[in-house]
Amino acid sequence: MLPSLFSIFLDYKCNFWCGHCSVGSSPRTVMPMPRELLLKIMTELREVPTAKVVVFTGGEATLRKQLLLEGISLAKAGGYVTRVVSNGGWATTPERARAMVRDLKSAGLDELNTSYDDFHAPFASIECIVNLVRAGLEEGLRIGLGVIVDKNATWDAAAVRRALSEGLGMEIAEIEKRVAILEDYPTPTGSGEQLDVNGLDAGDKLNMGCPEVLKTVSLHPNGMVKACCGHAMFYAQDLTLGNLNEERLIDILTRSQQNLVYWWLHMLGPKRILDKLGVEGTYTSICHACQALLADHRQAMLEYLKAHRDEVLLQDVVLGDSLKRVSTIVLKRKEEILAQMRRLES
């Protein structure tokens, strides 16, 4: 649970208005990160010995292009792996895609992540993603592509692979080696709060601890520091760790390591905590279960924790079966996981 990945939200503004966005981003959602705050973050990251990866996201990070390039350069100079998350709306032609990617690469970018699915399709064509992927591969960047699917999805991971294969003139097997494409269900938060997710159950993925809480830390334009960058971070008060306008980052992180709730989430996971509380339900993701726990059943969780603190600490955290459960899931999904690892290594 040591903090290693820091996700920096340069702005909540986005040129898309996707119906599943947990951030609630849109052209009207404007909260720019001040340059002074970004510089403070990059300075104070040096005090975090476990920091390895710096991610720039939003909103749409490329709308703050000059600040984005400066942030990438500072992160690279600090020895961190650098990543940008973008919707790819700027990649309308191969030439525009190459120009943007070259600027990002010159600043020190290592990895470019994007998304395409039915939620993004109204705002950009698949050609934008083809152009982005082509330009990224030409510059030697690692490419990640997320696909969110519901029960009626037209664009799923298979459809995106076929489109990339056709657009790039590359076999699907080669696409799978060079582009990490991950498919997930939507989480009903933010703009997607009213999404119909009945029947969409993440299954085995829920029966493990949250691997991201306090390992992935998000840093926001108003100075807020949150315990993850998952879908529940805006809707569960317990996921806010502190504010950089009031404290140093290292002090916030050090204090947070002493919070039993985070260790409980990390080792047991929100779904199994809900089970302990007698709450039944199906969830599309760990984030969905976490929001249900920390927003809808928070008081019951705190009362249980107060009454069973020693048991939780000893049985669920110190002697928990998290490793055994993760190993079981890994064995069940071995071929899928190995295929993803081969793509990432390539």
C-alpha positions, 0 to 999 in steps of 0.5 A: 500500500505504499504510494507509487503512482501519482495521478495529477488532474490538470483540469476537470474541463473536457472537450467531450461530454461522455455519459459515463464520466465519473469526474463529470467532465464537460466543456463547462466543467472548468477547474484549472490547476494553478501552475504554482500548485503543479510546481509544489507537487513536483517539488514535494514528490521528491520527498516520497521515496516510493514514487515511481509513476506520474500521470497527467489526466483530467478532464482532457489534459491536452487542453492545458498543453503548455502546463502539460508539457512542463509537467512531463518535463519536470517529472522526467527530470525527477526520474519518474515514468510519465503517462498522459491520459487523453481522449485523442480528440486532437488526432483528427488527421495523421499529421495532427496526431504526429505533431501532438505526439512528437511534442509529448515525446520531446517533453519526456513522455513514456506512455499514452493512454486513451479510450474508445467505446460507445460513450466516446463515439459521439465525440470522435471517430475511431479514425482519431484513435487509429491516428493516435495509436499510429503516431504513438507507436512510431514514437516508441510510446507504450499505448494503453486503450480502455474500452467501457462496455454495457449490455448493448455495446457496439464498440467493445474490445474486439471491435476496437481491435478490428478497427485498429487492424484495418486502419493500421494495416496490422494483424490483430495478433500484432495489435494485441502485442503492441497495444494494451486494450482493457475492457470494463463495465461502467461504474454508475457515478458522476455523469453516469449515475443513472446508467442502467448497470443491472446484470453487469457484475464484475464477478471474481474481480470483486473478491479481492482487496483494492490494489490501488487505495493509497498506492495510486494517489490523485492530486486535484486542481483545488489541492485535494489529495485523494486515496485513489483515482477511481470512480468513487473518489469524489463521492466518498468523503473518506477517500480524501486524505488532505489538501496540499494548500494546507499540508505537505504531501509527505505529511498527508501520506504518512498520516494516511498510512495509519488509517485502518479503513484503508488497510481494510479496503486494501486487504479485504476489499469493499465487496467482502466488507459489504458482505460482513455488513450483510449488504447484498448487491452486484457491482460493476467494479471494485470502485462501484462496491467502494462507493456503495460501502463508503457513501451508502453504508458508511455508518454501518461500516464505522459501527462494525469497525468500532465493535470489531476493531481488533478482529478486523486488524488481526484477521482481515488485515494482518492475517487476511487471506488476500494473497491466497484469494488473489492467487486463486483468481490469477490461476483461474484467469491465467491465460488472459493475464499472461496474454496481457503481460505479453502485450505489455512486455512487447 
